[in-house]
Amino acid sequence: MLKSAAASQLCFRGRLPRMGGTIGAFLMLVCLFSRGVCSADELAISPWPPIALHPDNPRYFLWRDKPTILVTSGEHYGALLNLDFDFVRYLDALASDGLNHTRTFSGVYREVATSFGITDNPLAPKPLQYICPWARSKTPGYRDGGNKFDLTKWDLAYFSRLRDFMAHARERGIVVEMNLFCALYKDELWEVCPLNAANNINGIGTCPREEVFTLKHKDLLEVQLTFVREIVEQLRGFDNLYYEVCNEPYFHGVGMDWQHRIVDEIVAAEKDFPKKHLISLNVANGSAKIESPHPAVSIFNFHYCVPPEVVGMNYGLERVIGENETGFRGRDDLLYRTEAWDFLLAGGALFNNLDYSFTPAHPGGTFLDYKSPGGGSADLRKQLGILKRFLDSFDFVRMAPDAGAVLGVRPELAHYALVEPGKAYAVYLHVPLPKKPEKIDAHRRADVSATIRLDLPPGTYRVQWVDTKTGVLDADESFEHAGGNRSITSPLFTDDIALRIVAAG
């Protein structure tokens, strides 16, 4: 077990700044007077190497010796930084449905109660319930209550909580996306950030919020780089981890050169590690063609990918394409269930629904009376678990998205297929849906029977129709096929259904 905060020993890092002058003097004070938390070497190191790209198909993951797709419906990123949030109950809820991923913010960025209309927002801790990497000073005046921060000292309790969070996730088979930074969308968010000079005793951060995550201010940059090195050191022993540089950097002045500088710092900090952690960049809302990718970046994450055209657009990169945030479409489970199936059968390898049923008061994800700009529920998480188990039933590393595999569907339905020709076909059908339906019930359909036409090589095939809401096999049959077109008719279903075809011999 990991040490508690009280049992954590202090140790000097011994890192010297690489700059001279006033900045160098400030950083010398950081090195001489700051005390770090204990080295991650003292942790119980995982027997597994960190999650990696699969060597046979780097569009997917390899984790604990198994091909892996990450699927979840996670809380709004405050599990670590909000002391009121019981992350053990939260992780238990994910694990109970077979979900294997969560996304958390490091604590550099936080929100306030009025941010984005989110009910009981986990990213908006109550006064004095906010914890971040830096220790509080003895000087009062932090914008949201309590003392200001000292950017030359680490908060031991924070790093203890971080390691505890990671350990509980590891025990439950959950991979953590550690999101280091986040765009500062509004002045009110910069006003509560520890990097703002008004909130620290070091005089660091005397710039507009649009310049915080740029290379313009060397003292601020070095504080950010020092934090990156520290968190990389503290988490070196965890296999259930990858780093994302910045959430939604395409807003409000976050520079790509700054992002690449952070990537370089992670790489440098891990240069002597026997196994390295993957690094992710959040590229865009919707879709974008990735140009000139940084060679150390292995995951490219997108938000709000409806339809999932971004996967095909960047499939040639041979890297993981993920959708690590959803929402703003309504709250019905159908919207996010179809979004998840579409994205992963289009060839994506990571899906995270933003689940507003998780709050500090409801860490088990049971809150439904929210007015937040999205969805999430216990039922949805069970349905995403069914999706994950469906994909795990295939050797998906050998499969690829194939828009031409389905020659036709009657009645007209949206459809995606992941295929290994002649061996395995994963097909998903659902009622057509606009990106943001005004009235979801107008698009629902009950008692649908679909006939799907495929071009199959000769062979014996087993066909299974899967209820996406219960996981029940609605039909299971085998047939001999001489080759060419084959029509298969589904059982009756409501809204959506999945089809599994595998060669039987």
C-alpha positions, 0 to 999 in steps of 0.5 A, spaced: 500 500 500 502 507 498 504 511 504 499 516 507 500 523 507 502 523 514 507 517 513 510 521 507 518 522 507 521 529 505 526 528 500 530 534 496 530 533 488 536 536 487 534 539 480 538 546 478 535 551 473 537 552 466 537 559 466 541 565 469 539 572 471 533 573 475 529 567 473 535 563 475 535 566 482 528 564 483 529 557 480 535 556 485 530 558 491 525 553 488 531 548 488 534 550 495 527 551 499 522 546 496 521 539 498 518 534 494 514 528 496 518 521 496 520 518 490 516 514 486 521 508 487 518 507 494 512 506 491 510 498 489 511 498 482 506 495 477 509 488 474 506 490 468 509 495 463 505 502 462 500 502 457 503 502 450 501 502 442 500 495 440 506 493 436 501 489 430 496 495 430 498 501 433 491 504 432 490 500 438 493 499 445 497 493 448 496 493 456 497 487 461 499 483 455 492 484 451 489 488 446 486 494 449 480 499 447 479 504 452 471 505 454 468 509 459 463 514 462 467 518 467 466 524 471 467 531 470 475 531 471 475 533 479 476 526 482 483 528 484 483 536 485 476 536 489 477 533 496 469 532 497 470 527 491 470 520 494 474 517 488 474 510 491 466 509 490 467 513 483 472 508 481 468 502 484 462 504 479 466 504 473 469 497 474 462 494 476 460 495 469 467 493 466 469 500 464 477 501 464 478 508 463 478 515 466 480 522 465 482 527 471 485 534 471 491 535 475 489 541 479 493 546 475 486 548 472 479 548 476 473 551 475 467 555 479 460 553 481 457 557 475 462 554 470 458 552 464 452 550 467 454 544 470 450 542 476 454 540 482 461 540 478 466 536 481 471 541 477 469 546 482 470 545 489 468 548 495 472 553 498 478 550 502 476 543 499 481 545 493 487 541 492 493 542 487 500 541 486 503 547 490 503 548 498 499 553 501 503 559 504 502 563 510 499 569 507 492 570 506 488 572 500 487 566 495 481 568 491 477 562 493 478 562 500 484 560 504 492 562 503 495 564 497 500 558 494 507 558 494 510 555 487 516 553 490 513 548 495 509 542 493 503 540 497 505 533 500 497 531 501 496 532 494 501 527 491 499 522 496 492 523 494 494 523 487 498 516 488 492 513 492 488 515 486 492 512 481 493 505 485 486 505 486 485 505 479 490 500 477 487 495 482 481 496 478 484 495 471 482 503 470 487 507 465 488 514 467 488 520 462 492 525 467 491 531 463 496 536 465 493 543 463 487 546 461 485 552 456 483 558 461 476 559 457 474 565 461 477 571 466 474 568 472 478 561 471 484 565 471 482 569 477 482 562 481 488 559 478 494 558 482 499 560 477 496 567 477 500 572 481 494 574 485 494 567 488 501 566 489 506 569 493 512 568 488 510 574 483 509 569 478 503 570 473 503 577 471 500 576 464 493 575 461 490 569 461 491 568 453 499 568 455 499 563 460 500 557 456 505 560 451 513 561 451 512 568 452 514 568 460 520 564 462 518 564 469 511 562 468 514 556 463 519 554 468 514 553 474 510 549 469 516 545 466 518 543 474 511 541 475 511 536 469 518 533 471 515 532 478 509 529 476 512 524 471 517 522 477 511 521 482 507 517 477 513 513 474 511 506 477 504 506 474 502 502 468 495 505 468 497 512 465 498 516 459 499 524 459 495 529 456 498 535 455 492 540 455 485 540 455 482 544 449 488 547 447 485 550 441 481 555 445 484 562 448 491 562 446 494 556 447 500 555 443 502 549 439 510 550 440 508 551 448 504 544 447 510 541 444 515 544 449 511 540 454 511 534 450 519 534 450 519 535 457 515 529 459 520 525 454 526 528 457 523 527 464 522 519 462 529 518 458 532 514 463 525 510 465 526 503 462 518 504 460 515 510 457 508 513 458 504 514 452 503 522 450 496 525 448 494 531 444 487 534 444 487 536 437 480 539 436 472 539 437 469 535 431 474 533 426 481 536 423 486 533 419 493 532 423 499 535 420 506 534 422 505 530 428 510 531 434 513 524 433 513 523 441 505 523 441 501 517 440 494 519 442 490 524 438 484 525 442 478 529 439 471 532 442 464 531 440 465 527 434 459 526 431 459 523 425 466 520 427 469 522 420 475 524 424 478 517 425 478 515 417 481 522 416 487 520 420 487 513 420 493 513 416 497 516 422 497 509 425 496 512 432 490 511 436 484 516 435 480 517 441 474 521 443 475 523 450 469 528 451 462 528 449 456 532 451 452 538 449 447 534 445 442 532 450 441 527 456 438 521 453 442 515 453 441 513 446 445 519 443 451 517 447 450 510 446 450 511 438 456 515 439 460 510 442 458 505 438 459 509 431 466 512 433 469 505 435 466 501 429 469 507 425 476 505 428 477 509 434 480 506 440 478 510 446 471 513 448 469 517 454 462 520 455 462 526 460 458 523 465 454 528 469 451 523 474 457 523 478 458 529 483 461 530 489 455 528 493 453 522 488 460 519 487 457 512 485 454 516 479 446 516 481 445 523 480 439 524 475 436 531 477 442 535 473 441 540 468 448 540 465 449 540 458 450 533 456 448 526 459 450 520 463 447 515 467 448 508 470 444 505 465 448 508 460 455 505 463 452 498 463 450 499 455 458 502 454 460 495 458 456 491 453 460 495 447 466 494 450 465 486 451 462 486 444 469 489 441 473 484 446 470 478 443 473 480 437 481 480 435 480 487 433 487 488 432 486 485 425 480 488 423 479 495 420 473 499 418 470 498 412 465 502 409 464 498 403 462 491 407 455 493 408 452 493 401 445 495 403 440 496 409 433 496 409 430 500 412 435 505 411 439 505 418 446 508 420 451 503 420 458 502 421 463 496 420 469 493 423 472 487 418 477 482 417 475 479 411 472 472 411 474 472 418 470 477 422 465 482 422 462 487 427 457 491 425 452 496 428 446 499 426 441 504 429 436 509 427 439 516 424 440 521 428 442 529 427 447 531 431 443 535 436 436 533 436 430 537 438 426 532 440 429 525 441 422 521 441 421 523 434 427 519 431 426 513 435 423 507 432 420 500 436 419 493 433 424 494 427 427 488 423 433 490 418 435 486 413 443 487 411 446 485 405 454 483 405 459 481 400 462 474 404 467 470 401 465 462 401 465 459 408 461 457 414 459 463 419 456 464 425 451 470 426 449 473 433 445 479 434 446 483 440 441 487 444 446 493 445 441 495 451 442 488 455 447 484 452 442 479 450 443 475 444 437 476 440 439 470 435 444 465 434 445 461 428 450 458 423 450 458 415 454 455 409 455 460 404 458 459 397 461 466 396 458 473 394 452 477 396 448 474 403 442 478 406 441 477 413 435 479 417 435 481 424 430 480 430 425 485 432 429 491 436 428 498 438 433 504 436 439 500 435 442 493 434 449 490 433 451 484 429 457 479 430 459 474 424 465 470 425 468 464 421 466 458 424 471 453 421 
